[in-house]
Amino acid sequence: LARIVLVDSLVVEGATVRLLRTEDGIELPEVPPAEKAPQKKDKPGPPQAKDAQAQKEPGDREGFALALREISLRDCKLLLEDQTVSPPVTWEVGDVAARAIGKSTKDPIDFEVDGVLSSGGSVQVKGDAEIEGPFRIDYHLKDVVLAPLAPYLSEGQRVGGTASGTVSTLREEQKADRVTVDVR
Protein backbone atom coordinates (compact mmCIF):
# COMPACT_ATOMS: atom_id res chain seq x y z
CA LEU A 1 0.00 0.00 0.00
CA ALA A 2 2.94 2.33 0.59
CA ARG A 3 4.18 1.73 -3.00
CA ILE A 4 7.68 0.78 -1.77
CA VAL A 5 9.47 -2.24 -3.16
CA LEU A 6 12.19 -3.58 -0.84
CA VAL A 7 14.96 -5.58 -2.53
CA ASP A 8 17.58 -7.31 -0.40
CA SER A 9 20.14 -7.72 -3.20
CA LEU A 10 20.49 -7.21 -6.94
CA VAL A 11 23.15 -8.68 -9.25
CA VAL A 12 23.94 -7.12 -12.66
CA GLU A 13 26.06 -9.15 -15.10
CA GLY A 14 27.71 -8.04 -18.33
CA ALA A 15 26.60 -4.38 -18.30
CA THR A 16 28.48 -1.41 -19.76
CA VAL A 17 28.36 1.94 -17.96
CA ARG A 18 29.35 5.05 -19.94
CA LEU A 19 30.18 8.25 -18.04
CA LEU A 20 31.16 11.65 -19.36
CA ARG A 21 33.36 14.05 -17.37
CA THR A 22 33.02 17.71 -18.29
CA GLU A 23 33.97 20.95 -16.55
CA ASP A 24 30.62 20.70 -14.71
CA GLY A 25 31.47 17.26 -13.26
CA ILE A 26 30.58 13.69 -14.12
CA GLU A 27 27.40 13.20 -16.08
CA LEU A 28 25.59 10.00 -15.25
CA PRO A 29 23.88 8.12 -18.06
CA GLU A 30 20.26 9.05 -18.60
CA VAL A 31 17.48 6.88 -19.92
CA PRO A 32 16.20 8.41 -23.16
CA PRO A 33 12.57 9.50 -22.93
CA ALA A 34 10.18 6.90 -24.28
CA GLU A 35 8.62 7.68 -27.59
CA LYS A 36 5.03 8.68 -27.07
CA ALA A 37 2.42 6.68 -28.94
CA PRO A 38 0.03 8.75 -31.06
CA GLN A 39 -2.86 9.72 -28.85
CA LYS A 40 -6.45 9.16 -29.86
CA LYS A 41 -8.89 11.97 -29.52
CA ASP A 42 -10.74 11.71 -26.24
CA LYS A 43 -14.31 10.66 -26.46
CA PRO A 44 -16.63 12.41 -24.10
CA GLY A 45 -16.92 10.26 -21.02
CA PRO A 46 -19.04 10.29 -17.96
CA PRO A 47 -18.69 13.52 -15.97
CA GLN A 48 -17.45 11.72 -12.84
CA ALA A 49 -14.36 10.37 -14.72
CA LYS A 50 -13.30 13.89 -15.69
CA ASP A 51 -13.97 15.16 -12.16
CA ALA A 52 -11.79 12.39 -10.66
CA GLN A 53 -8.93 13.38 -12.96
CA ALA A 54 -9.32 17.05 -12.05
CA GLN A 55 -9.25 16.22 -8.33
CA LYS A 56 -5.81 14.61 -8.56
CA GLU A 57 -3.39 16.52 -6.35
CA PRO A 58 -0.28 18.01 -8.05
CA GLY A 59 1.98 16.12 -5.60
CA ASP A 60 0.42 12.71 -6.36
CA ARG A 61 2.89 10.31 -7.94
CA GLU A 62 2.39 7.24 -9.99
CA GLY A 63 4.74 4.28 -9.71
CA PHE A 64 6.66 3.19 -6.65
CA ALA A 65 9.81 3.76 -4.59
CA LEU A 66 12.62 1.20 -4.63
CA ALA A 67 14.76 0.42 -1.60
CA LEU A 68 17.90 -1.64 -2.35
CA ARG A 69 20.20 -2.94 0.40
CA GLU A 70 22.98 -4.51 -1.72
CA ILE A 71 24.00 -4.33 -5.38
CA SER A 72 26.72 -6.38 -7.09
CA LEU A 73 28.23 -6.05 -10.57
CA ARG A 74 29.95 -8.94 -12.31
CA ASP A 75 31.87 -9.02 -15.59
CA CYS A 76 30.96 -5.39 -16.37
CA LYS A 77 32.73 -2.60 -18.23
CA LEU A 78 33.14 1.05 -17.27
CA LEU A 79 33.92 3.73 -19.89
CA LEU A 80 34.78 7.24 -18.71
CA GLU A 81 35.34 9.91 -21.34
CA ASP A 82 37.19 12.85 -19.78
CA GLN A 83 36.59 16.01 -21.80
CA THR A 84 38.34 18.25 -19.26
CA VAL A 85 41.69 17.63 -20.98
CA SER A 86 42.90 18.08 -24.54
CA PRO A 87 42.87 15.73 -26.30
CA PRO A 88 39.97 14.03 -24.45
CA VAL A 89 40.90 10.76 -22.74
CA THR A 90 38.72 7.67 -22.56
CA TRP A 91 39.40 5.37 -19.62
CA GLU A 92 38.16 1.81 -20.02
CA VAL A 93 37.95 -0.58 -17.10
CA GLY A 94 36.96 -4.16 -17.90
CA ASP A 95 36.28 -7.27 -15.85
CA VAL A 96 34.61 -5.00 -13.30
CA ALA A 97 33.35 -6.69 -10.15
CA ALA A 98 31.72 -4.39 -7.62
CA ARG A 99 29.64 -4.58 -4.48
CA ALA A 100 27.88 -1.85 -2.51
CA ILE A 101 25.97 -2.38 0.74
CA GLY A 102 23.89 0.08 2.72
CA LYS A 103 21.57 -0.12 5.71
CA SER A 104 19.65 3.10 5.09
CA THR A 105 19.98 6.33 3.13
CA LYS A 106 21.23 8.03 6.30
CA ASP A 107 24.06 5.55 6.95
CA PRO A 108 27.31 5.31 4.94
CA ILE A 109 27.34 2.93 1.98
CA ASP A 110 30.32 0.56 1.91
CA PHE A 111 31.64 -0.29 -1.56
CA GLU A 112 34.39 -2.24 -3.28
CA VAL A 113 35.26 -2.26 -7.00
CA ASP A 114 37.89 -4.33 -8.84
CA GLY A 115 38.80 -3.92 -12.50
CA VAL A 116 41.45 -4.18 -15.19
CA LEU A 117 42.47 -1.05 -17.15
CA SER A 118 42.53 -1.54 -20.93
CA SER A 119 45.70 0.59 -21.03
CA GLY A 120 47.41 -1.83 -18.61
CA GLY A 121 47.32 -2.63 -14.92
CA SER A 122 44.54 -3.16 -12.43
CA VAL A 123 42.80 -1.12 -9.78
CA GLN A 124 40.87 -1.94 -6.64
CA VAL A 125 38.73 0.74 -5.02
CA LYS A 126 37.35 0.47 -1.48
CA GLY A 127 35.53 3.02 0.58
CA ASP A 128 32.40 4.32 2.18
CA ALA A 129 30.18 7.23 1.30
CA GLU A 130 27.06 8.96 2.48
CA ILE A 131 24.40 9.96 -0.03
CA GLU A 132 24.91 13.70 0.56
CA GLY A 133 27.94 13.83 2.78
CA PRO A 134 31.56 12.90 3.27
CA PHE A 135 33.24 9.91 1.67
CA ARG A 136 36.52 8.03 1.88
CA ILE A 137 38.05 6.22 -1.08
CA ASP A 138 41.20 4.07 -1.20
CA TYR A 139 42.61 3.22 -4.65
CA HIS A 140 44.99 0.26 -4.78
CA LEU A 141 46.97 0.33 -8.04
CA LYS A 142 48.92 -2.59 -9.48
CA ASP A 143 51.21 -2.11 -12.51
CA VAL A 144 49.11 0.76 -13.88
CA VAL A 145 50.59 2.07 -17.15
CA LEU A 146 51.23 5.83 -16.80
CA ALA A 147 51.43 6.91 -20.48
CA PRO A 148 47.65 7.66 -20.72
CA LEU A 149 48.17 10.38 -18.07
CA ALA A 150 50.09 12.58 -20.57
CA PRO A 151 47.11 14.89 -21.38
CA TYR A 152 46.87 15.75 -17.66
CA LEU A 153 50.45 17.07 -17.54
CA SER A 154 51.72 20.52 -18.43
CA GLU A 155 53.29 21.04 -21.84
CA GLY A 156 56.78 19.59 -22.01
CA GLN A 157 56.23 17.13 -19.15
CA ARG A 158 56.38 13.41 -19.87
CA VAL A 159 55.45 10.28 -18.00
CA GLY A 160 56.16 6.60 -18.59
CA GLY A 161 56.47 3.25 -16.90
CA THR A 162 54.02 1.74 -14.43
CA ALA A 163 52.88 2.52 -10.89
CA SER A 164 51.79 0.37 -7.99
CA GLY A 165 50.65 1.56 -4.59
CA THR A 166 47.81 3.34 -2.83
CA VAL A 167 46.03 6.66 -3.25
CA SER A 168 43.57 7.59 -0.49
CA THR A 169 41.19 10.52 -0.38
CA LEU A 170 38.89 11.88 2.26
CA ARG A 171 36.30 14.35 1.00
CA GLU A 172 33.49 16.48 2.31
CA GLU A 173 31.07 16.56 -0.65
CA GLN A 174 33.19 17.81 -3.61
CA LYS A 175 36.01 19.43 -1.62
CA ALA A 176 39.05 17.20 -1.00
CA ASP A 177 40.10 17.48 2.64
CA ARG A 178 43.06 15.13 2.34
CA VAL A 179 44.76 13.09 -0.38
CA THR A 180 47.51 10.63 0.52
CA VAL A 181 49.70 9.09 -2.22
CA ASP A 182 52.08 6.15 -1.71
CA VAL A 183 53.06 4.80 -5.14
CA ARG A 184 56.16 3.36 -6.73
Secondary structure, 3 states (H helix, E strand, C coil): CCCEEEEEEEEEECCEEEEEEECCEEECCCCCCCCCCCCCCCCCCCHHHHHHHHCCCCCCCCCCEEEEEEEEEEEEEEEEEECCCCCCEEEEEEEEEEEEECCCCCCCEEEEEEEEECCCCEEEEEEEECCCCEEEEEEEEEEEECHHHHHHCCCCCCCCCEEEEEEEEEEECCEEEEEEEEEC
